[in-house]
Amino acid sequence: MPATSMEELVSLCKRRGFIFQGSEIYGGLQGFYDYGPLGVELKNNIKAAWWRANVYERDDMEGLDASIIMHRQVLRHSGHEATFSDPMIDNRKNNKRYRLDHLVKDQKADVIAKVAEAMGQSAENFPAVVAALNASPAQASQALKDAGVRDPFSGEVGDWTEPKPFNMMFKTTIGPVADDESYGYLRPETAQGIFTNFKNVVDSTSRRLPFGIAQIGKAFRNEITPRNFIFRVRELEQMEIEFFVVPGTDEEWHEHWLERRLSWWEAQGVPRSKIEILDVPKEDLAHYSKRTYDLMYDYPTLGHEEIEGIANRSDYDLGSHTKNQSELGLVANVEENLDSIAKLTIPHPETNKPVVPFVIEPSAGVDRALLAVLSEAFTKETLENGNERIVLKLRPHLAPIKVAVIPLARNKAELVELARSIKNDLQKLGLGRILLEDSGNIGKAYRRHDEVGTPYCVTVDFDTIGQSGADRGEDASLTGTVTVRDRDTLAQERVKISELTAYLQAKLK
Ligand code: GAP
C-alpha cells in the first residue's frame, strides 16, 4: 500500500538521508531543500529515465543545458515581468503575508462559502471565487474580514489588506556595476533557454519540423507560501520539452504528448489510476497557453495536485522574441538580416516558406516526481513472524542503491576483502550505485536496505569462504557462493560468485 500521509514520507526522507531542510544548521531557509546521499541518486535516476525516454529513445529530439541567469529582456518579452505573479495579501495584525488562494482554500467550508457569496460566486467554483477576489481588491479585503477568514499562523480572524500581485521572479545584480540596468533574473522556467536557443539548435543540427528540444535544470520561484515539503519550493528542478510543430498540427501533437507522458509516469511506478487529467479552464490558463492539460497526481495528505503541465504554447514565445528582438534592435543590421538572424522561424516542411512553429510543452517537476515515486513505492508490510517492515518498492532503475554487498562479520578481513572485490566487479557493470555495507549487523542492514529500496542484498558469509565451522556442519557445495536476498519477495538464493554478475545483470535490466 502506498504512503498514506506526507508525514510518513518526510520522516523516512530525513531518517534515511534522502532530503534535508536547506541551511538547516542556521535554522533552515523556507522553500529550499538539500538532497542527501540517497536523494541525489534517486533524483539522478528519475532524470536519467526521463532523458532516456525523451531524448535517446526518440529520433526527433535534441538536448540542451542553458544558463540559469537570463538577460532581463528575455523575461520581459516572454511576458514574465508583467504576468508571472501570484496574489498576495497581508494581515495587518501581525504582518504575516499569504498567497490569497492558499489562504482562502485552507479555511473551513462555511467561511469559504461566505467569501464566495460576498463575491457573488459559487463556492463550488473555487477558481472563479479567486478570480473575483483578484478583480476587486477593496471588496476582497472586506469580504475576507466579514467572513471571518483566520490567519493560519495566529489562528485569529485577520485584518486583511487588499490583495495585490507579487512577482515571483528572483532578480539578481550582474557584475560589479551598481546601476539600474545591471540586473538579470534567475529563470522561473527552463523553457525560455530553449526558445532563445531555437535558432542555434536549428542551425547547428539541420532539424526540420516536427522536432523537440529537451532540457533538465533548476528554476526559481519566490513562492509567497512555500509548503508541503518539496511539493512547493522556491528552488525547483524541471524536466521540460519544447516540441516544435507545424501550425495546425498542434492539437494532434498535444494528444500525442499527453499519452506519452502518462505512459512514462506508469513506467516509473506512478499509475494512470492515480493521475487525473485536468483540462485547464480558459480563465486559469497561463498567459502563453492556448490549452493546457494538468496531470494531477493524488499525493498523500494533499490530494490531487499538479505533477506536470502539458501546454500548447502556440507560437507565443518564438513570435514574441522575434518581434521584440527586431523592435529593440538587439540584432545587428536587423532589416538586412531579418530572415536569417532575427526571426525565430524555420522552413515549413512542405512550402519551404519561413514559419514560426507552434509549441507543445510537457513540463514536469523533478521534486514533485520524486515525491510521487516515493509515495507509490512506500509500503508497510506485516511479515509472517508478525514483525512490521517498511519497504520502498522502487522500480530497480530508480533505486538509489542497486545492490548492497554485505560481509557477515566486519572484523573478518577475508570476508570484507571478498565482499569488496565482489562490489568492485558489480560496479563495473554500470548498473548504478553498488554499496559495500560493512556495518556488521546483518539484520539492521536488511532493514535499512528495505527502507531505502535496494532491490538486492548479497551476503558474503563463512560458507562462502569454506569456513562454516564444524558446529554448523560443513557443506562444501556452498563454498564460492553468496546469498542473494530479494527485497520484495524476501526469497534468499545461493548463487555462485562466478555467476553473480550475469545473475544480477539479468534481474536489474
Ligand atoms: N514551462 C512551463 C512551466 O513552468 P508550470 O506549470 O508553472 O509550467 C511546470 O511548472 C512544473 O514544474 C509543474 O507541473 C510542477 O511539477 C513544477 N513546479 C512548478 N512550481 C513548482 C514549485 N514551486 N515547487 C516545485 N515544483 C514546481
Residues whose N, C-alpha, C, O or C-beta is under 5 A from the ligand:
A	BS01	GAP	P188 E189 A191 R221 I230 F231 R232 V233 L236 E306 I307 E308 G309 S363 A364 G365 D367 R368
